[in-house]
Amino acid sequence: MHKVQQQLVELIHSKTGIVPELDDTFASLKIDSLGLAELTVEIERAFNIRVGEDVLDVETMRELIAYICEKIDCS
């Protein structure tokens, strides 16, 4: 499991009690807009990045991992 994926799984599991899969949507994880805002703050802290409004286009764990990797250059 990629480091970013592992950190996200841990963050979301601590928030929801659910271990997310790559294609899970935030709705299926019971993360509403307020929960996503809180998660955004935690992501900014965990990865030392600035999350913009474009994160609102992200719908799945896979997309969120790609979004973060784009910011921190996971290559």
MIDO-508088 format. One record per residue: residue number from 0; residue in three letters; x, y, z of N, C-alpha, C in turn. Coordinates in steps of 0.02 Angstrom, whole numbers, plus 32768, in hexadecimal, padded with zeros to 4 digits. Layout:
<atoms>
<NUM,'ALA',<X,Y,Z>,<X,Y,Z>,<X,Y,Z>>
...
</atoms>
This chain:
<atoms>
<0,'MET',<802B,7FC5,8000>,<8000,8000,8000>,<802D,803E,8000>>
<1,'HIS',<801D,806D,7FD6>,<8043,80AB,7FD1>,<803C,80D3,8012>>
<2,'LYS',<8070,80F8,8023>,<8072,811F,8062>,<8036,814F,8067>>
<3,'VAL',<8026,8172,8031>,<7FEE,81A1,8031>,<7FAD,817B,803E>>
<4,'GLN',<7FA4,8143,801C>,<7F68,811B,8026>,<7F63,8103,806E>>
<5,'GLN',<7F9A,80EC,8089>,<7F9A,80D3,80CE>,<7F86,810A,80FF>>
<6,'GLN',<7FA2,8146,80F6>,<7F91,817E,8123>,<7F48,8191,811D>>
<7,'LEU',<7F2F,8192,80DF>,<7EE8,81A3,80D5>,<7EBA,816F,80F3>>
<8,'VAL',<7ECB,8130,80EA>,<7EA3,80FB,8108>,<7EA0,8105,8153>>
<9,'GLU',<7ED8,8113,8172>,<7EDA,811E,81BA>,<7EB1,815B,81CF>>
<10,'LEU',<7EB6,8192,81A9>,<7E8F,81CE,81B9>,<7E44,81C1,81B5>>
<11,'ILE',<7E30,81A2,817E>,<7DE8,8196,8174>,<7DCF,8161,81A5>>
<12,'HIS',<7DF5,812E,81B2>,<7DE1,80FC,81E2>,<7DD7,811B,8227>>
<13,'SER',<7E04,8149,823B>,<7DFE,8169,827C>,<7DC0,8196,8280>>
<14,'LYS',<7DAC,81B3,8246>,<7D71,81DE,8244>,<7D2F,81B8,8241>>
<15,'THR',<7D30,8181,821A>,<7CF0,8160,820A>,<7CE9,811A,8228>>
<16,'GLY',<7D21,80FC,823B>,<7D1F,80B7,8252>,<7D1D,8085,8218>>
<17,'ILE',<7D20,809E,81DB>,<7D1E,8075,819E>,<7D63,8074,817F>>
<18,'VAL',<7D79,8039,816A>,<7DB8,8034,8145>,<7DA6,803D,80FB>>
<19,'PRO',<7DB9,8076,80DD>,<7DA4,8084,8099>,<7DCA,805C,8065>>
<20,'GLU',<7DA8,804E,802E>,<7DC6,802F,7FF3>,<7DD3,8066,7FC0>>
<21,'LEU',<7DFC,8058,7F8E>,<7E0F,808B,7F5D>,<7DD4,80AA,7F38>>
<22,'ASP',<7DA2,8083,7F28>,<7D6A,809D,7F01>,<7D2E,80B3,7F2B>>
<23,'ASP',<7D36,80B5,7F6C>,<7D01,80CE,7F98>,<7CF9,8119,7F8D>>
<24,'THR',<7CBA,812E,7F8C>,<7CAC,8175,7F88>,<7CA6,8191,7FCF>>
<25,'PHE',<7CAA,81D2,7FD4>,<7CA3,81F0,8016>,<7C5C,81E5,8031>>
<26,'ALA',<7C2B,81E4,8004>,<7BE6,81D7,8019>,<7BE0,8191,8036>>
<27,'SER',<7C00,8160,8016>,<7BFD,811B,802F>,<7C21,8114,8071>>
<28,'LEU',<7C50,8141,807E>,<7C75,8141,80BD>,<7C53,816C,80F2>>
<29,'LYS',<7C18,8186,80E1>,<7BF1,81B1,810E>,<7C16,81F1,8121>>
<30,'ILE',<7C3C,820C,80EF>,<7C5F,824C,80FA>,<7C38,8281,80D4>>
<31,'ASP',<7C18,82AD,80F9>,<7BF1,82E3,80DB>,<7C1E,8320,80CF>>
<32,'SER',<7C01,8358,80BC>,<7C29,8393,80AC>,<7C50,83AD,80E9>>
<33,'LEU',<7C31,83AB,8124>,<7C55,83BF,8160>,<7C8E,838F,816F>>
<34,'GLY',<7C81,834F,8169>,<7CB4,831D,8173>,<7CED,8324,8142>>
<35,'LEU',<7CDD,8336,8104>,<7D11,8340,80D1>,<7D3B,837E,80E2>>
<36,'ALA',<7D1B,83B2,80FB>,<7D40,83ED,8110>,<7D71,83DC,8148>>
<37,'GLU',<7D59,83B5,8179>,<7D85,83A0,81B0>,<7DBD,8374,8196>>
<38,'LEU',<7DAD,8347,8168>,<7DE0,831B,814C>,<7E14,8343,8125>>
<39,'THR',<7DFE,8377,8103>,<7E2B,83A2,80DD>,<7E60,83C1,810B>>
<40,'VAL',<7E4A,83D9,8145>,<7E79,83F7,8175>,<7EAB,83C2,818B>>
<41,'GLU',<7E94,8386,8198>,<7EC0,8350,81AE>,<7EF0,833C,8177>>
<42,'ILE',<7ED9,833D,8139>,<7F04,832D,80FF>,<7F3A,8362,80F9>>
<43,'GLU',<7F27,83A1,8100>,<7F58,83D7,80FB>,<7F8F,83CE,812F>>
<44,'ARG',<7F7C,83BC,816C>,<7FAD,83B1,81A1>,<7FD8,8374,8193>>
<45,'ALA',<7FB8,833D,8181>,<7FDC,82FE,8178>,<800E,8300,813F>>
<46,'PHE',<7FFC,8322,8109>,<8026,8322,80CD>,<8049,8365,80C1>>
<47,'ASN',<803E,8395,80ED>,<805D,83D7,80E8>,<8051,83F6,80A3>>
<48,'ILE',<8011,83F6,808F>,<7FFC,8413,804F>,<7FC3,8443,805B>>
<49,'ARG',<7FB4,846A,8028>,<7F7A,8496,8029>,<7F46,8476,7FFB>>
<50,'VAL',<7F0C,8467,8016>,<7ED6,844A,7FEF>,<7EA9,8482,7FD6>>
<51,'GLY',<7E9F,8484,7F95>,<7E76,84B8,7F77>,<7E2E,84A2,7F6E>>
<52,'GLU',<7E06,84CF,7F53>,<7DBF,84BF,7F46>,<7DB7,8487,7F12>>
<53,'ASP',<7DEB,847C,7EEB>,<7DE7,8448,7EB8>,<7DE0,8402,7ED7>>
<54,'VAL',<7DED,83FC,7F18>,<7DE2,83BC,7F3A>,<7D98,83A8,7F39>>
<55,'LEU',<7D6D,83D9,7F2F>,<7D25,83CA,7F2C>,<7D13,839E,7EF0>>
<56,'ASP',<7D40,839C,7EBE>,<7D35,8371,7E83>,<7D47,8329,7E91>>
<57,'VAL',<7D6A,831C,7EC7>,<7D80,82DA,7ED9>,<7D46,82B3,7EF9>>
<58,'GLU',<7D3A,8276,7EE1>,<7D01,824F,7EF9>,<7D14,820D,7F1A>>
<59,'THR',<7D4F,81F2,7F0B>,<7D62,81B1,7F26>,<7DA6,81B4,7F48>>
<60,'MET',<7DB5,8181,7F6E>,<7DF6,817B,7F8E>,<7E2E,817D,7F5A>>
<61,'ARG',<7E24,8158,7F23>,<7E56,8155,7EEE>,<7E64,819B,7ED3>>
<62,'GLU',<7E30,81C2,7EC8>,<7E38,8207,7EAF>,<7E5A,8233,7EE2>>
<63,'LEU',<7E4B,8229,7F22>,<7E6A,8250,7F57>,<7EB4,8241,7F5C>>
<64,'ILE',<7EC6,8202,7F55>,<7F0C,81EF,7F56>,<7F31,8210,7F1C>>
<65,'ALA',<7F13,820E,7EE1>,<7F31,822E,7EA6>,<7F38,8279,7EB1>>
<66,'TYR',<7F05,8298,7ECF>,<7F06,82E0,7EDD>,<7F41,82F1,7F0B>>
<67,'ILE',<7F49,82CB,7F40>,<7F7F,82D8,7F6F>,<7FC3,82CB,7F4E>>
<68,'CYS',<7FC7,8294,7F28>,<8006,8284,7F07>,<801B,82BB,7ED5>>
<69,'GLU',<7FE9,82D9,7EB6>,<7FF7,8311,7E89>,<8017,834B,7EAF>>
<70,'LYS',<8000,8356,7EEC>,<801A,838D,7F15>,<805F,837F,7F32>>
<71,'ILE',<806C,833F,7F43>,<80AC,8330,7F64>,<80DD,830A,7F38>>
<72,'ASP',<80CA,82FD,7EFA>,<80F5,82DA,7EC9>,<8108,8295,7EE3>>
<73,'CYS',<80DA,8266,7EDE>,<80E4,8222,7EF6>,<810F,81F6,7EC8>>
<74,'SER',<8124,8211,7E90>,<8149,81E6,7E60>,<818A,81CC,7E79>>
</atoms>
